[in-house]
Structure formats: C-alpha cells, structure tokens
C-alpha cells in the first residue's frame, strides 16, 4: 500500500503485520481440501495525515459478498440489538407509516423486519445473493446490489429519498470509501439522517482485538477519521454513541452537511478520548504489535499444555474474526479438534487455512470436552449463558481476547 484510500497521502506507517492468511469467510468444502488455497498479506497501516487505519484492498467485495456465509439472524443478541436500535430510531426521528427507511448491507433482514412489523416502508440493499434471498423470504423487500453513487441515485429515483439510511457494520467493508459515502448521500433526503455502526479503533487497540482485522475489513475508524470520511460524500457528523457490540463500536449519526448544524457534546468528548489515547500521533499505535504477539503466545501455550495433559479442546463458533486468530496462531486440528457453529451453511466445511472441521453445536454435549474455546468472544455474555451446560461435566470456557481467560461455564469467575 503506497497511498491512503481516503486522502491520497503517502504517509503510511505500520501498525501490525499478521502475515498472510486466506480470506476469512472462504470456508472449504471437503472436496476442496486437496486444492491450493490463496493467502493474502494482512498488514494494518495508519495514514498519519488523516489517521485512517487500513489494509491493502487485495480482494474485492464481489469476491467476498456475492455468496456470503454470515447470516445475522443466527445471533440472538444481534437480533435484539437491531430491535432496540429500531425502537430508538423510530422515537428519535418520529418515523411512521409515511416514512421510508433503507438499510445498506441488510443481510437476511434481521433489522428491517422490525421496520416491517411497525408498518414502516423500507428497502434493504444487500449484495449477497443467498442472504438477500433469505430476507425476501422473511418479507423484507431487498435489492441485490452493491452500493455506489449510481445505485443510491436509482433507489432514490424509484422509491423517493429516505428519511433514514442505516449502514451497520459495512462502512469498514468497502475499499471505495468516498464512492460508498456518496451513495449514502444519494439515497438520503436533504433533511434526512444516516446512521452508521462500525467498530471503534480505540477499543480495538486498547483491548487487543486484532482478530477483527481481516480482509473484508478494509479500514478501521476513529471518530476523527470517520468525520473526514463522511465529509468526502457530503455528510456531516451530528452525534455519536459508544456501543458494546463487536467489543466496542461507534454509532455515527450524520446528516447532509447543509442540514447538519453543530455536533453534539458527545462528539467532542469522544474526540478528546481518542486524542488522549494518542490516536492522532504514532505513539498510540507503537505498542499494539507487541501486545498482539503476547495474545498469540498465551493461547498457544495454553493449547499445547492442554494437549500434553491429554485434555480435549474444541471451539465454539466459526466467525470471520476466529479465522484471523487461528491462522495467526497457527492452530490446527491437533490443538483444536473441531469447532461448532449454529449456522448450518458452515456444517461439514472447514476453516480457511487451518482446515479445522465445523460441526453442529450438538457435538459439544455429545463429546463433553474439557475446554471450549469461544471464538466470537464479543458475544461473551450471551455465550456464557448459552453454554452453561458445559459445567455439568466440569468443562470450562476459554476466551482468548483481550487476554486469555478460562472460566467456569456457569460463572464469570475467570483465571488467566
């Protein structure tokens, strides 16, 4: 990477180099195990002019999202998060039967179905053919397209400008930040609102969340860099909320620049926090690489010692972030016999690079392993409860991030 994709600067500095890994959602079928598997560098850098953290765009969104393995509705807590958001947005913006709401990257309709239930006219814009089909089957109108300025203009021309455009957990997934932002602006009414949720670089660095760095996440935002990105498409930040999702996210409330007005006090408060953490100078990034290396050493030490004792360790979940962790640590089936996932699309497949089998969740109760390594650690509260049955045979849960934690399945009393 020679230049920043947002501002064009050549002032790019290394943050952490995770080697080369396959794309994190490229799960393998059994008949693919003897074929070559492409791997791409995974090297996070930061632009010291606009402070957007980013990786090179080595794979295209079309390669990842045309057929997609992630269905949002398989996470109970995520569906509840969406319902809470819809309730708050309806109250905040006064949405009703005469309103129009668009969600970009609407997945299987997990969020817009709450709009449908309220009688609010809505449309999903979802590039993945398979999950978009699932949304339509659930009664959520969905357009199968990637967002661009032309797509945004076409949606507005056909359906009218949107009172609210939602873009949750997609702003990191597109290499053309400027074009995507222009697409958002093309859809929203001149006095409308845009709501974006994206992982916060501040917590990513503070909590060692390096497994959320993967090839379909092209950039990693602070509020400061998000303001710059929004402005590139004619939007201005009005308010920000700090969320616990994905280990720490920001919800950006933006409007067309001409209607935005002054930003809230919360915007300046978060900007001050980011500045205090050193994220607008290189000092805030220099120790991250060494802390990432410690996460790797601690997890490998635990797994090797468990194997030498004859203890069984299996995984729970097959999220994209898990594949960054497994590949960076070099974990294979000799250390992690298999992992399980609620998504039947992944059953019988294997994790990219590490070739760990993915089975149905029922296997854990059948096999009664000594330890369950939880790969979607961001759902910790939900999964400690969901996996409470593991304590029946004395099993324990293992969380690798922000630091290695071994907990009783029925409690949160952990030991490092």
Helices and strands as residue ranges (DSSP letters): E 12-21, G 30-32, E 40-47, E 53-54, H 61-65, G 72-74, H 76-93, E 100-104, H 112-117, E 121-125, H 129-137, E 142-143, H 149-159, E 162-168, H 177-187, E 188-199, H 201-206, G 210-212, E 219-220, H 223-231, E 235-243, G 245-247, E 249-256, H 257-260, H 265-276, G 282-284, H 288-309, E 313-316, H 320-329, E 339-340, G 344-346, E 358-359, H 362-367, E 371-374, G 377-379, H 380-386, G 388-393, E 396-399, E 405-408, E 414-415
